[in-house]
């Protein structure tokens, strides 16, 4: 563009041109009716994480040489595994999504939001009590394993209804975004994209249920029922993790070399592959090999183009960031541990061959990477929710303890997978013949025990912060 020269008064210095700075990713939290709902979802997430930790104690013991002989048969391992997975992945992730989506929706009170939370909490309680009241047969389906009992399945249905209302409310009441994005706008776009992916997942679950033949039963039925929606849910969790990485990096004072418009493009790329899901349902029968293969291809393709650039930008921003303040040290620790674990899980996935314990090593690394990012975001948001800021050695050490334990856990699984140790088995079914197999599973058990301690320490740190700060004391930023 041509511009006319500007005459300056004699002796006047020219105005300095504005300096282009890297984007600051931060989402303001305002004190209004949204906070009570966000606190409720956080409470549900903490309860689910604590419950999954208790079940994981039994789960790790049932696979650790020397301890597994003291526990019941492999059915006990499978019952514990079902509840542990559903609480630590499904309920925890949905609850933290509910917290973030509640902060990103309209400020007015909403009966729909309270009903959604109530249904999800009631369903979670039923699922957690089912192993003791009506365990039924454990069905080790991918993504959402179940106990084939009325109590558990009824609880899962209630939880699903609550999640459906949560997603519907989020899409209906999220702020409308224009095309001129800043840092907060990019984060809001990411949260909205995660909700869209959640809606596609729910559509896939309903579609599978509607078209599945009535004669299917047991694992074949639940595997097909949850396959399509389970794949779509992975996009939801990935998008939430990317939002958490950017938000935490900004909170740590990092200036990321990634403009908001490029970030929105990355989110759009991560979301685009989720729309392969309805195409797969239209093109192939849900029970067909082609259907499964298309969804698997979409999942492998979808997250990669967004995860690597955002992860590298976060690392670059942290490298030049100032020394963290005392209250920011737990956030930074959680962010770095999340990057490490997710990267390890992704790297392991490249080397998967056959059906052995390398598969759970891959998804444990990725899932724990998402969990650590959300843990760090909880630490960061506690003051905005009306509680004290977690600080001190315990809060800073907790992400590293949890992450180190999980890293040992997945390394042990990779080690054992090299010997062909099978997944979803325990006790004598593992058939550990060599010293290497026993050592690998022993490392898995030790790492799992350390990770359990780290997970429980998260609940301790958060509960201390909640007790130290009353809900009326809210540290907020103006929207």
Secondary structure as UniProt FT lines:
FT   TURN            10..11
FT   HELIX           34..63
FT   TURN            65..67
FT   HELIX           68..70
FT   HELIX           74..85
FT   HELIX           86..91
FT   HELIX           92..103
FT   HELIX           111..133
FT   STRAND          137..139
FT   STRAND          146..148
FT   HELIX           150..173
FT   HELIX           183..211
FT   TURN            214..215
FT   HELIX           218..251
FT   TURN            252..253
FT   HELIX           260..272
FT   HELIX           273..275
FT   HELIX           276..283
FT   TURN            286..287
FT   HELIX           289..302
FT   HELIX           304..319
FT   HELIX           326..328
FT   HELIX           329..350
FT   HELIX           358..381
FT   TURN            382..386
FT   HELIX           393..417
FT   TURN            418..420
FT   HELIX           427..430
FT   HELIX           435..468
FT   TURN            471..472
//
